[in-house]
Amino acid sequence: MNTLRKVTVQRRRCGRNWRRASAVTVAGGMAAAVSLAASPMALAATAGSGGSPVRGIDISAYQHVDGPVNWGLLARHGIRFVSIKVTEGTYYTNPYYRSDARNASRAGLAVMPYVFANPAAAGGPATATFAVRAAHYRRGSAALPLVVDLENDPYARNNCYWVGSDRMISWIAGFTGRVRALTGKWPIIYTTGAWWQQCTRSTGRFGADPLWLADYNAGRPAAPRAWGRWAFWQYTGAGLLPGIGWTDLDYYQPVNDLPTLSPEARPKPRPKHRSPQKLRSKTDRKDGRKHPPKHKHETRSKRPRKDTRKHKPKHKKSQDT
């Protein structure tokens, strides 16, 4: 999910983007990618999940390397939701988040902000507060939860950020608790089965948080034991779509805690303030007229006024007379 690493960290290649470039090179320049239309295994895996699978993507600033995203075109190709990176730790904010979120919402997509976790850089509560504020999160029943990206450390060779499992569990608890307090919703946890087992010892403590599982293997992936099922499945990190290019491809299957993904309703414009005189009924006057008079003197009888002014002659008399 964190495809922004190529942008934020220039000193090293990150794993997922490097693998993506390698795949294209090995294929002799041909795009070795999985398009949205060519995913029968993903469709089969989500079949019978209690609801129709919904197609989506997750992006970061990396998707702007080749230009702006065409959200209308993505919507026409069946994309219904997007998770957009908003922050990383407490030191980075995606400069494209606001415009991407606004334009995706206008195109009819449901939008979820996500934060890339860096437990070695800041605590869980501080990371959560930074992300919620950067996303300008608005509480409400229509608002979708925040997503936290928990995966291998892109800056070191230690997958768990040199943080022990007990401390990692404490970090996740601090993050989810603060997000819950600030937004009223449990955040969605994005992770892989291998990372969750290695860095949390497969803890079952966070079953209240919907799961976003990254698994590129064929067939229906199994969720870690903390969750009975996954809500989101990232089935490839090498998707190629018109309107955006390379991106991660995902599916959502309805779950009890997150039954539907609906774009947040736009707030209705507030009515303009009207003076008490304008709020009165048009026919509540004694004279029965529909419209109130503009001026008081209009209610008087319209008799012609006697002009008391002295008229000046139109032409001056000739001096000869």
N, C-alpha and C positions, 0 to 999 in steps of 0.2 A: 504493500500500500504506500510505502514511503518513497515514491518515485522522485521526490524533490531532492534527494541527496546529491544527485548530479549537479544541481544548481547551487545548493548551499555549501557543499564541500567540494572544492576543486582539486584538493591535494591527493585524492584517491578515488578510484572507481568503486561505486557501490555494487553489491552483489547482484541485485535484480536487474539493474540497467546494464551492467556488464554482461550478464548472461543473455540479455535481450540482444545486444549488439553482436555477441558471438554467434547466436543462432542465425542471424541474417547473413553473417560472413560465411559460415559453414555452408549455408544453402546456396552459395554462389551468387549472392545479390538478390535472391528471391525472398520475398517476405514470408518467413517461416512463422506465421501467426495464425491464431484461431479467430476467425471472424465471428460476428454475432450470429450470423445465419448458419454457420457450420458448427453447431454444438449439440448434436443429438444425444450424446452421453449426458450432458448437463440437464437436458430436458427430461431424459429418462430417470435421472437421479432425483429430480424434484417432483416427479409424477406421484400422485397418491399421497402427497404431504399434507392434505387437509385444506388445500387452497391452490389456486393457480399461481405458478411461479412468476415473479416479476423481474424483468431484466434491468440491470443497472451497471454503473461504473464507479470507480473511485479514482480521483485525480489529485494532482498537486501543481505547483508552478512548472514542473517539467513538461506538462502538456502544452505550454505556451512557447516552447522553444521554436516551433515552426509557425507561430501565429496564433490569433485568437480562436477560441472554440466556437463552432457553429452549433449552438444548442438546438435551434429549430430543426436542423438536419438530423441530429441525434434523436430527437423526439419522433421524427417521421420514420426512423429506422427501429423504433420499438423500445428505446431507452426510457425508463419511467422514473428512475431515481439516480442520484449521484451523491457520493460522499466526497467532500472537498477538504483538503488539508487547510487548517486555519493556523495552527501553531506547531512549534516543536520545542519541547521543554518550556523554559521561560525566557528564551533568548531570541526567538525568531517568530515572525508573523508573515504569512503568505501574502504578498502584495496583490495577488489576483483574487483573493478569496471573496471580497465584497462584490466585485463586478461579476465573478462567476456565479456566485449564489443568486444574485439579483437576476441575471440573464437566464440562468437555468430555471428559476422559478417562473419567470415570464413565459418560458417555453412549455410550461406545464409539468416540469420535473419536481419530484420531492427532493429536498436538499437536507443533508446531514453534515455538519462540520465534524472533522476529526483532528485529533491532536496526536502527534508522534511522541511517544513517551521516551524520556531519557532519564531514568531513575538515578543515574550517576551525577546528573547536573543539578537537579532540584527535587524537593519533596513532592509527594503526591498532591497534597492540598494546594500548594503554591502553583503547581503545573495546571491543576484544574481551574483555579481562579483566573490564571492568565488566559487560558483558552476560552472560558465562558465570556470574559470581558472582550477579548479580541473578536469573537464571533457576534457580539452584540445580541446575545441570546435573549429571546423574549419568551417568558413563561406562558403556558396556555395549553389547552387540551390538543390543539392542532399542531403544536411544535413537536418536532421529532427529536429523539435523544442525541446527545453528543456521543462520538465514537472515540475510543482510545486505542491506539495502535501499539500493541505489545509484540515485538519481534526482535530478531537478532540485532545486537549492537553494531551499527554501521561504522563506528569510529574506532573500534578495537577488535581484537581477536577473541574476546570473551563474549559469548552470546548473551550472557545475563548481566552485562554492564559491571562486572566485578562485584555484584550484589548477591549475597546469599539468599537462599529460598525464603527464610523467615523474614528477612528484611524486604524482599520483593513482595511477599504477601502483604506486609504492613504498608508498603508503598501503594499497592493497588487498592487496599482498603481505604487509605487516606484520600486517594484520588476519587474513587467512586462515592465515598461519603460526602465529600465536598461538592461534587457535581450534583448529587441528589439534593443537597441543601440549597444550592443556587438555582437549579432548574426545575426541581420537583420531579425529575425522572432519573431512573437508573441508567447510567451510560451503557452503550454497547461495547463489548470487548472484542477486538479484532486480534486474532492470534493464530498460531499453528499448533497442531497437536504435539509436535516435537518440542517446541519452545515451552509450552505450558507444562509439559512433563519435566523438562530439564530445570526450568527456572522457578517453578512453584511446587514441584513434586506432585503435580496433578491434584492440587487442592480442590476441594469441593465447596469452598466458601462463597463463591460468587455466582451461584446458580440463579440469583435474581436478575442478573444482568444478561440481556440477550447476547447470543454468541454470533460473531462474524468469523467463520472458519476459513482459513486459506489452505486449500488442498488442491494440487494440480494433478493428482493421480486420477486415472479413469475409474468410473463407478461412483456410487454414492458414498461420500466420506462419513466416517463415524465421529461424532462429537466426543470430546473428553468427558469423563464421568461426572464432572460438575454440572453438565447440562444434559438433559434428555435428548435434545435435538438442537440443531443450529437454526438460526433465523436467517443468516446471510451466508452465502458460500462464494468465495472468490475462487473460480475454477480455472483461471489462467491469468498469468501476469504478462502475456504477450498477445494481447488482442489488437486487432487493426480495424478501425472503424472510420467511415467517412465523416468528416466534420471535426475530427480530433486526432486521428492517427493512432499511434501506439498508446495503449492504455490497459488497465486491469478490467476484467469482465467479471460480473457478479450476478448472482441470483438471490432473490428474497422469497422465502416461503412464510406465509402468515403464522404467527405464534400468538399465544394467549396474551403475553405482555405487550405485543406490538401487532395488533390484528390487521392493520392496514397501513399503507404508505400513501398519504394524500398530500399534495402540495398545500402549504400553509395558505389559508384564505387571506386575501388582501384586505387590509382594514378599510371599512367603508368611510368615505369622506364625511367629515363632520358638517352638519348644516350650518349655513352662515347665520350669524346673529341677527335677529330681527328685532326692531324696536317694538314696544308694546302697542304703539298705534297701528303698525302693520299687522300685528297678530290678531287684531279685532276682526270680526266677521265683516264681510263686504256689505251686508244688508242689515247691520244692526244700528242703522241711523234712523232718526225720526222721519226724515224726508223720504225714506225708502229707496234712495238712490244706491246703485250697486257700488259705485266708487266714491270714496270720501273726497270732498273738495280739496283742491290744492291750497286755496287761501280762504280766509274767513269771509272776505268781502264777496265771494262768489255766491253766497247764500242770499244776498240782498237782491232786490228787484233791479234788473238791469235797465234803469232809466238813463237816457242820455244826459250827460252832464252839461251844464251851462258853462260855456267857455268865457271866463272873465278876463282872459288875457287881451291886451290891446293888439290889434292886428297892425302890422306894419305894411305900408303900401308895397305892392310888388315892384313898382318902378318909381324911382325918384322923379319929381316934377322937373321939367326943364327949367333951367335958370333963365331962359329967354323970356318966360312968362312971369 
